[in-house]
Amino acid sequence: MDAQMKKGLLDACVLHILTKGDTYGYKLTREITELMDVSESSLYPVLRRLETQGYLETYSAEHSGRLRRYYRITASGATRLAEYKNGLAELKRIIDFITGGDANG
């Protein structure tokens, strides 16, 4: 898969996972690696960028005597995820056309 396309999908996957609830980086990485080939080291820069853009926020909470950093989607992140979903719906129509997956095509 094209690296640029994968980057956009990774952003959407992170935001989507966070709609299910707050989570920490390692768990987020495990969920995403079930979908696509991505390393933990490539995910953390994505998380920092999404935080800088205001799409997610972080907080720390104690877990087993240690502080763990959790990620939470923001209202801006939910809006951005909706934009991704609209774009992906359009992309799906194009892919269905190209691959013959659309019953109308």
C-alpha positions in Angstrom: 0.0 0.0 0.0 1.2 3.5 -0.8 2.9 5.1 2.3 0.9 8.3 2.0 -2.4 6.5 1.9 -1.4 4.3 4.8 -0.6 7.5 6.8 -4.1 8.9 6.3 -5.7 5.6 7.2 -3.5 5.3 10.3 -4.8 8.7 11.5 -8.4 7.6 10.9 -7.8 4.3 12.6 -6.4 6.0 15.7 -9.3 8.4 15.9 -11.8 5.7 15.4 -10.3 3.5 18.1 -10.5 6.4 20.5 -14.2 6.9 19.9 -14.6 3.6 21.8 -12.9 5.1 24.8 -9.7 6.4 26.2 -6.7 4.1 25.8 -2.9 4.0 26.1 -0.3 3.7 23.4 0.7 0.1 23.7 -3.0 -1.1 23.5 -3.6 1.3 20.7 -0.6 -0.2 18.8 -1.8 -3.7 19.3 -5.3 -2.9 17.9 -3.8 -1.1 14.9 -1.3 -3.8 14.1 -4.2 -6.3 13.8 -5.4 -4.1 10.8 -2.2 -3.0 9.1 1.5 -3.5 9.3 2.8 -0.6 11.5 5.5 -0.4 14.1 5.1 1.0 17.6 7.9 3.5 16.8 5.9 4.9 13.8 2.7 5.2 15.8 4.0 7.5 18.6 4.9 10.3 16.2 1.3 10.0 14.8 -0.1 10.4 18.3 2.0 13.4 19.0 1.0 15.0 15.7 -2.7 14.4 16.3 -2.3 15.9 19.7 -0.6 18.9 18.3 -3.4 19.3 15.8 -5.9 19.2 18.6 -7.5 16.0 17.5 -6.7 14.1 20.7 -5.5 14.9 24.2 -3.5 13.1 26.8 -3.6 12.6 30.5 -1.8 10.4 33.0 -3.3 7.9 35.4 -1.8 5.4 37.8 -1.8 1.8 36.8 -0.1 -0.9 38.9 1.9 1.8 40.7 3.1 3.5 37.6 1.8 6.4 35.6 0.4 5.5 32.2 -0.3 8.0 29.5 -3.8 7.8 28.1 -5.2 9.2 24.8 -8.7 10.7 24.4 -10.4 12.0 21.2 -11.4 15.7 21.2 -14.5 17.3 19.6 -12.1 18.4 16.8 -10.9 14.9 16.5 -14.5 13.6 16.1 -15.1 16.2 13.4 -11.9 15.2 11.6 -12.9 11.5 11.8 -16.2 12.3 10.2 -14.3 14.1 7.4 -12.1 11.0 7.0 -15.2 8.8 6.8 -16.8 11.0 4.1 -13.5 10.8 2.1 -13.3 7.1 2.5 -16.9 6.6 1.3 -15.9 8.4 -1.9 -12.7 6.4 -2.2 -14.7 3.2 -1.7 -17.0 4.1 -4.6 -14.0 4.7 -6.8 -12.4 1.4 -5.8 -15.6 -0.5 -6.4 -15.8 1.1 -9.9 -12.2 0.1 -10.7 -12.4 -3.5 -9.2 -16.0 -4.1 -10.4 -17.2 -4.4 -6.8 -20.1 -2.1 -7.4 -23.2 -3.9 -8.6 -24.2 -0.8 -10.6 -20.7 -0.6 -12.3 
